[in-house]
Amino acid sequence: MSSRLTSRTIDDFGDQWTRYTDNEGFYGSTELLADIFGPVLDLDALKGRQVAEIGSGTGRIVNMLLAAGAAHVTALEPSQAMQVLRDNTRRDAERITYRECRGDELPADPAQDIIVSIGVLHHIPDPEPVVAAAYNALKPGGRLLVWLYGWEGNAAYLSFALPLRAVSTRLPHGVLSALCHALNAVLGLYIALARRIPVPLHRYMTEVIGRFSRRKRYLVIYDQLNPAYAKYYREAEARQLLERAGFQDVVLHHRHGYSWTVMGRRAADGAANS
């Protein structure tokens, strides 16, 4: 069941990223990357580093990492979106290694300084092999940073989203798209309200999604309702995901009170995870 669900989720994202290919404005900016990293990692830490990204999609994060100063990025993408990824990162292709593979297939050579996975692990039914592969692909003292959907702070949203996902993940694209456009109109009103009163998720509404274009707000909704699998992590689960793989000095940031940015460090002695 897990392998079938994983394959279906990869197919869902392949279809999504070949339909929606651009990364305009704040949605594709290093300012947003800094917001995702939060206090756990400064963008300056990327400068001159060998970085890998697990789940590169359309190349949005790859371009952010390079713009922030990464010397080289290894971009992993298992879906049919690989060509979109190549097209969107063509300008810096000499600084990118493209690998059409899953995260658990990340090779240990060449070793990486930093590995990131933004919005991917929560769509993998069994993420532990991916985290283990990341550990083994890091240099001694290297760091893994992941961003995950959070459970805490999302009660009102999840009471609406989870029942809706039970239906939306089965809808044909045309019907799902129409639903997302309707919800986007509601979201626009909610963002306007959040700018006036402290509604649930008001910081995310005003500081992040409220800065996206209307098209990118639509995509965020689609991204929530389309993939076959999604998990919302509790704080302890997010911490254990890295600690069970052997990561040390695990730190968490409750980003805008609704999601988790988590970072851990491979042991400095270079002992491989098994």
C-alpha positions as CSV (number, residue, x, y, z in Angstrom):
1,M,0.0,0.0,0.0
2,S,2.8,2.4,0.9
3,S,4.6,1.9,-2.4
4,R,1.4,2.4,-4.4
5,L,0.5,5.6,-2.5
6,T,4.1,6.9,-3.0
7,S,3.9,6.2,-6.7
8,R,0.5,7.9,-7.0
9,T,1.8,11.0,-5.1
10,I,4.8,11.2,-7.4
11,D,2.4,11.0,-10.4
12,D,0.2,13.7,-8.9
13,F,3.1,16.1,-8.5
14,G,4.4,15.3,-11.9
15,D,1.1,16.3,-13.4
16,Q,0.9,19.4,-11.1
17,W,4.4,20.7,-12.0
18,T,3.9,20.2,-15.7
19,R,0.7,22.2,-15.6
20,Y,2.0,25.0,-13.4
21,T,5.6,25.7,-14.3
22,D,6.5,29.3,-13.4
23,N,7.7,30.7,-10.0
24,E,7.0,34.3,-10.2
25,G,7.4,37.1,-7.6
26,F,7.8,36.5,-3.9
27,Y,6.8,32.9,-4.4
28,G,10.2,32.3,-6.0
29,S,12.3,34.7,-4.0
30,T,15.3,34.3,-1.6
31,E,13.2,36.4,0.8
32,L,10.7,33.6,1.0
33,L,13.6,31.1,1.4
34,A,14.9,33.1,4.4
35,D,11.4,33.0,5.8
36,I,11.2,29.2,5.4
37,F,14.6,28.7,7.0
38,G,13.7,31.1,9.9
39,P,16.2,31.3,12.7
40,V,17.6,27.8,12.3
41,L,19.8,28.6,9.3
42,D,21.0,31.9,7.9
43,L,21.1,32.1,4.1
44,D,24.8,33.1,4.3
45,A,25.4,29.5,5.4
46,L,24.7,28.5,1.8
47,K,27.5,30.5,0.3
48,G,30.1,28.4,-1.5
49,R,28.5,25.2,-0.3
50,Q,27.6,21.9,-2.0
51,V,23.9,21.6,-1.5
52,A,21.3,18.9,-2.4
53,E,17.6,19.4,-2.7
54,I,15.2,16.4,-2.3
55,G,12.1,17.0,-4.4
56,S,13.0,19.8,-6.7
57,G,9.7,20.1,-8.7
58,T,9.8,23.0,-11.1
59,G,13.2,24.3,-9.8
60,R,11.8,27.0,-7.5
61,I,14.0,26.1,-4.5
62,V,17.0,25.2,-6.7
63,N,17.0,28.8,-8.1
64,M,16.6,30.2,-4.6
65,L,19.6,28.2,-3.3
66,L,21.8,29.3,-6.2
67,A,20.7,32.9,-5.8
68,A,21.6,32.7,-2.1
69,G,25.1,31.7,-3.1
70,A,25.3,27.9,-3.1
71,A,28.3,26.8,-5.2
72,H,26.5,23.7,-6.6
73,V,23.1,22.1,-6.2
74,T,22.2,18.5,-6.7
75,A,18.5,18.5,-7.7
76,L,16.5,15.3,-7.1
77,E,13.1,15.0,-8.8
78,P,11.5,11.6,-9.5
79,S,8.5,12.8,-11.5
80,Q,7.8,13.7,-15.1
81,A,8.5,17.3,-14.1
82,M,12.3,16.8,-14.6
83,Q,12.1,18.6,-18.0
84,V,10.3,21.6,-16.4
85,L,13.0,21.6,-13.7
86,R,15.8,21.7,-16.4
87,D,14.0,24.4,-18.4
88,N,13.5,26.7,-15.3
89,T,17.1,26.3,-14.2
90,R,18.8,26.4,-17.6
91,R,20.6,29.7,-16.9
92,D,22.7,28.0,-14.1
93,A,22.8,24.5,-15.4
94,E,26.6,24.3,-15.1
95,R,26.1,24.6,-11.3
96,I,23.5,21.9,-11.1
97,T,23.5,18.1,-11.1
98,Y,20.2,16.7,-12.1
99,R,19.1,13.3,-10.8
100,E,15.8,11.8,-11.8
101,C,15.4,9.7,-8.6
102,R,13.6,9.6,-5.3
103,G,15.0,10.9,-2.1
104,D,15.9,7.5,-0.7
105,E,18.1,7.1,-3.8
106,L,20.3,10.1,-3.1
107,P,23.9,8.8,-3.5
108,A,26.4,9.3,-0.7
109,D,29.0,10.5,-3.2
110,P,29.7,13.3,-3.7
111,A,29.2,14.3,-0.1
112,Q,27.0,17.4,0.6
113,D,27.5,20.3,3.0
114,I,23.8,20.9,3.3
115,I,20.7,19.0,2.2
116,V,17.2,20.6,2.1
117,S,13.8,19.3,1.5
118,I,11.0,21.9,1.4
119,G,7.5,20.7,1.5
120,V,8.3,17.1,0.4
121,L,8.7,14.7,3.3
122,H,5.1,15.2,4.5
123,H,4.0,13.8,1.2
124,I,6.0,10.6,1.6
125,P,4.2,7.8,3.5
126,D,7.5,6.3,4.8
127,P,10.1,9.2,4.9
128,E,12.6,7.4,7.1
129,P,14.6,5.9,4.2
130,V,14.9,9.4,2.7
131,V,16.2,10.9,5.9
132,A,18.6,8.0,6.3
133,A,19.9,8.6,2.7
134,A,20.3,12.3,3.5
135,Y,22.4,11.5,6.6
136,N,24.7,9.2,4.6
137,A,25.1,11.8,1.9
138,L,26.3,14.6,4.2
139,K,29.8,15.4,5.1
140,P,30.7,15.0,8.8
141,G,29.1,18.0,10.5
142,G,26.8,18.6,7.5
143,R,23.2,19.7,8.0
144,L,19.8,18.6,6.8
145,L,17.0,21.1,6.8
146,V,13.3,20.1,6.2
147,W,10.1,22.0,6.1
148,L,7.0,20.2,7.1
149,Y,3.2,20.8,7.5
150,G,2.5,21.3,11.2
151,W,-0.4,20.0,13.3
152,E,-0.1,22.5,16.1
153,G,-1.7,25.8,15.4
154,N,-3.7,24.4,12.5
155,A,-6.9,23.1,14.3
156,A,-9.3,25.4,12.5
157,Y,-7.7,24.9,9.1
158,L,-7.5,21.1,9.4
159,S,-11.1,20.7,10.5
160,F,-11.9,22.0,7.1
161,A,-9.0,20.7,5.0
162,L,-8.9,17.1,6.0
163,P,-12.5,16.2,5.2
164,L,-12.1,18.2,1.9
165,R,-9.0,16.2,1.0
166,A,-10.9,13.0,1.4
167,V,-12.8,14.1,-1.7
168,S,-10.4,16.4,-3.5
169,T,-7.7,13.8,-4.0
170,R,-10.1,11.8,-6.1
171,L,-11.4,14.6,-8.3
172,P,-10.5,15.0,-12.0
173,H,-8.3,18.0,-12.7
174,G,-11.0,20.2,-14.2
175,V,-13.3,19.8,-11.2
176,L,-10.4,20.2,-8.7
177,S,-9.3,23.4,-10.6
178,A,-12.7,24.9,-10.4
179,L,-12.9,24.2,-6.7
180,C,-9.5,25.8,-6.1
181,H,-10.5,28.9,-8.0
182,A,-13.6,29.2,-5.8
183,L,-11.6,28.7,-2.6
184,N,-9.0,31.2,-3.9
185,A,-11.7,33.9,-4.0
186,V,-12.6,33.0,-0.4
187,L,-8.9,33.1,0.6
188,G,-8.6,36.6,-0.9
189,L,-11.4,37.8,1.5
190,Y,-9.8,36.0,4.4
191,I,-6.4,37.7,3.7
192,A,-8.1,41.1,3.7
193,L,-9.7,40.2,7.0
194,A,-6.4,39.1,8.5
195,R,-4.9,42.5,7.7
196,R,-7.5,44.0,10.0
197,I,-8.0,41.5,12.9
198,P,-5.9,38.6,14.3
199,V,-7.8,35.7,12.7
200,P,-6.3,32.2,12.9
201,L,-3.1,32.0,10.8
202,H,-3.1,35.8,10.5
203,R,0.7,36.0,10.4
204,Y,0.9,33.5,7.5
205,M,-1.9,35.3,5.7
206,T,-0.3,38.7,6.0
207,E,3.5,37.9,5.8
208,V,3.5,35.0,3.3
209,I,0.5,33.9,1.2
210,G,-0.9,37.5,1.2
211,R,2.3,38.5,-0.7
212,F,1.8,35.9,-3.4
213,S,0.1,36.7,-6.7
214,R,-3.4,35.4,-7.1
215,R,-2.1,32.7,-9.4
216,K,0.3,31.5,-6.8
217,R,-2.3,31.5,-4.1
218,Y,-4.4,29.3,-6.3
219,L,-1.4,27.0,-6.6
220,V,-0.9,26.8,-2.9
221,I,-4.6,25.7,-2.6
222,Y,-4.1,23.1,-5.4
223,D,-0.9,21.9,-3.7
224,Q,-2.9,21.2,-0.5
225,L,-5.8,19.4,-2.2
226,N,-4.2,17.5,-5.0
227,P,-1.5,15.1,-3.7
228,A,-2.7,11.6,-2.7
229,Y,-0.8,11.7,0.6
230,A,-0.1,14.4,3.1
231,K,0.8,14.3,6.8
232,Y,0.6,17.1,9.3
233,Y,3.5,16.7,11.8
234,R,3.3,17.2,15.5
235,E,6.4,18.8,17.1
236,A,7.6,15.5,18.7
237,E,7.1,13.6,15.4
238,A,9.1,16.2,13.5
239,R,12.0,16.0,15.9
240,Q,12.0,12.2,16.0
241,L,12.0,12.0,12.2
242,L,15.6,13.4,12.3
243,E,16.8,12.0,15.6
244,R,15.9,8.4,14.7
245,A,18.2,8.7,11.6
246,G,21.1,9.7,13.9
247,F,21.0,13.5,13.5
248,Q,22.3,15.5,16.4
249,D,21.6,19.1,17.7
250,V,18.1,18.9,16.2
251,V,16.3,22.3,16.3
252,L,12.8,23.3,15.4
253,H,11.1,26.5,14.4
254,H,7.3,26.8,14.5
255,R,7.1,28.9,11.4
256,H,4.3,31.4,11.6
257,G,2.6,29.1,14.2
258,Y,1.5,26.6,11.6
259,S,4.4,24.6,10.2
260,W,7.8,23.2,11.2
261,T,11.3,24.0,10.0
262,V,13.6,21.3,11.4
263,M,17.4,21.1,11.1
264,G,19.8,18.5,12.3
265,R,23.5,17.8,12.0
266,R,25.4,14.7,11.0
267,A,27.9,13.6,13.7
268,A,31.2,15.3,13.3
269,D,33.1,12.1,13.5
270,G,31.6,11.0,10.1
271,A,30.1,7.8,11.4
272,A,27.7,6.6,8.7
273,N,24.0,5.8,9.5
274,S,22.9,2.3,9.0
